[in-house]
Amino acid sequence: MYDDLIDKFDAIPELPPNMHQLDHILNLLPKSEVGLIVGKWKTVWPALIRVLREIDFLSHPDDIFDEDEPAPEEALEFLAPPSSTSPD
């Protein structure tokens, strides 16, 4: 799961010793939600959500999580630009 995220993100430069690759990716998130539907973020964002969910599950083993949570790919659906319709 984590390796999939790193593969989708592509090249990560050498980081300072106290910085994790996940920190680097989070620091480069687009400033607006529209940025998530362009370029590599279309594939990185769902992979990042999967990793963050897994961290959440592992950090809270006694919590009950909603198994009907939407797939990470669905997180971008509400960001899709509205389809244009031509006036009659």
C-alpha positions in Angstrom: 0.0 0.0 0.0 2.7 2.5 1.0 4.9 1.3 -1.9 2.0 1.9 -4.2 1.8 5.5 -3.0 5.5 6.1 -3.5 5.4 4.6 -7.0 2.5 6.8 -7.9 4.1 9.9 -6.5 7.3 9.2 -8.5 10.6 10.7 -7.6 11.2 11.8 -4.0 14.4 13.7 -3.4 16.8 12.9 -0.6 15.1 14.2 2.5 16.5 15.6 5.7 17.1 12.8 8.3 14.1 13.8 10.4 11.7 14.0 7.4 9.6 11.0 6.3 8.6 10.5 2.7 4.9 10.8 3.7 5.7 14.2 5.2 7.2 15.3 1.9 4.1 14.2 0.0 1.8 15.9 2.4 3.8 19.1 2.2 3.4 19.1 -1.6 -0.4 18.7 -1.6 -2.1 21.2 -4.0 -3.3 24.3 -2.3 -6.9 23.8 -3.6 -9.0 20.8 -4.2 -9.0 21.5 -7.9 -5.3 20.6 -8.0 -6.2 17.1 -7.0 -7.8 16.3 -10.3 -4.9 17.2 -12.5 -1.6 15.5 -13.2 -0.2 12.9 -10.9 -2.5 13.9 -8.0 -5.4 12.0 -9.7 -3.6 8.8 -8.8 -1.6 10.0 -5.8 -4.6 11.3 -3.8 -6.5 8.0 -3.6 -3.2 6.1 -2.8 -2.6 8.7 0.0 -6.1 8.3 1.4 -5.5 4.5 1.6 -2.3 4.9 3.5 -3.8 7.4 5.9 -6.8 5.2 6.5 -4.4 2.3 7.3 -2.5 4.4 9.7 -5.7 5.4 11.3 -6.9 1.8 11.7 -3.5 0.7 13.1 -3.4 3.7 15.5 -6.9 3.0 16.9 -7.2 -0.8 17.0 -10.1 -0.7 19.5 -12.2 1.7 17.4 -15.0 0.5 15.1 -14.7 1.9 11.6 -17.4 2.2 9.1 -16.8 -0.6 6.6 -19.1 1.1 4.1 -16.8 4.0 3.7 -16.5 5.1 0.1 -13.5 4.0 -2.0 -10.6 6.5 -2.1 -11.2 7.0 -5.9 -14.6 8.3 -5.1 -13.1 11.2 -3.2 -12.3 12.9 -6.5 -15.7 12.5 -8.0 -17.2 15.5 -6.3 -14.3 17.6 -7.7 -14.9 16.7 -11.3 -15.7 19.8 -13.3 -19.4 20.1 -14.2 -20.3 18.9 -17.6 -21.0 21.8 -19.9 -24.3 21.9 -21.6 -24.9 24.1 -24.6 -28.0 26.3 -24.5 -30.8 25.4 -26.9 
